[in-house]
């Protein structure tokens, strides 16, 4: 075991022999093939002091590539052995994680700063307990631990496992690329910031002169914000079957690792697709799917949330200022591409995404999903309201209704007008600024920042 683990370390850390070999790393070479490169600058510019850093996000979102970019940025001939990278997918237990790091310490001694980078540590049951053990042994001085995971199931226990042991460490969440960043990378010379003294109307008109916004939005509705798929789709105007298989395998793998049944996951996801944008109860989920138990529905929906596939939002009573956890929930997908992936997996139609051009109801559902994702990016936790009437999304004194359709009248959002705060309607084309209410096209809304909604009116 000891020899095997050391050999595996050398295989995953070729820069120990020659630091220049980091340039030949598979992930970095794959990155160079991409026409469009999306970087998490916050992560790459972090100082990384002594402590435990946690990096989460769905698989194939770029976590491993960023780890390698970080090593490439800091490594040189004198410190090359101070970087240990290891993919924990090939390990079976927390004991093996401890043995791995102890073997590294035994073979590479230094009084300089070290980086212990453990990729997909959540694939090992209670893997973070190995880090707790090492820190309790005193292995935390001049050491930065960077731990990644494609599921928050075990990461959620970090506070329980590592109380007072994370030092200067912090969390990073890798999300799919936003629509605004999707445009910025393609059009680097265009300024997407709304000038302080420029009206929203003039800003929007100016952008439309420079960029085919509607075309780019249609592209984004299909490829979503996963860098690999963005490059694939913008290059070929379709997503390769291999990529559909890759992401289906990711869901199946996460299902197996978390000891969930694939058939129930498929049934749950089919119901999620059918109810996208509508509020549902766990009981109706159980009844409609034939699963039988609302507890099973609760358990599986939480798993899908932990695996970065879906997200539940809750009913918020803005009169009483409290969340109604027991009432119906809304469920959205973490990225537009997941809509097409799940439809293919469940319905078997690889060309399903072509229907977006012909089915306005389908397109409006994905548009509403995008509105949620953008609001969550801006404000964190978002809610919806449904008592005497329904409002799609609310946050404090702000409310948004999504009406992505060709024609729109006040009848379509009349209930929104009862909301006492600031009100916004996200539309397909309609654009109108009036006291207390704004109608904003989706392609423009997705470019607006948090401060716009906080200062408008």
MOWOLIN-V968147 format. One record per pair of residues at least 24 apart in sequence whose C-alpha atoms are under 6 Angstrom apart, sorted by the first residue. I is the first residue (numbers start at 1). GAP is how many residues later the second one is. If there is no record, write none. Layout:
I | GAP
I | GAP
This chain:
16 | 64
16 | 65
19 | 58
19 | 61
27 | 38
49 | 119
50 | 92
50 | 93
50 | 94
50 | 118
51 | 93
51 | 115
51 | 116
51 | 117
51 | 118
52 | 93
52 | 114
52 | 117
53 | 93
53 | 116
53 | 117
53 | 118
54 | 93
54 | 94
54 | 117
55 | 93
55 | 116
55 | 117
55 | 118
56 | 92
56 | 93
56 | 94
56 | 117
57 | 93
57 | 116
57 | 117
58 | 92
58 | 250
59 | 91
61 | 165
82 | 32
83 | 32
84 | 32
84 | 33
85 | 32
86 | 32
86 | 33
87 | 32
88 | 31
88 | 32
88 | 33
89 | 34
93 | 31
94 | 33
94 | 36
98 | 32
113 | 29
113 | 30
114 | 29
115 | 28
115 | 29
116 | 29
117 | 28
117 | 29
118 | 29
119 | 28
119 | 29
120 | 28
120 | 29
121 | 28
122 | 27
132 | 30
151 | 155
151 | 156
152 | 154
153 | 153
176 | 49
176 | 50
177 | 48
180 | 267
221 | 115
222 | 115
223 | 114
224 | 111
224 | 112
224 | 113
278 | 52
279 | 49
279 | 50
279 | 51
280 | 48
280 | 49
281 | 47
309 | 24
309 | 25
310 | 24
313 | 70
314 | 69
315 | 68
315 | 69
315 | 70
316 | 67
316 | 68
316 | 69
332 | 37
364 | 40
368 | 34
378 | 72
397 | 24
398 | 24
399 | 24
400 | 24
400 | 25
401 | 24
402 | 24
403 | 24
404 | 24
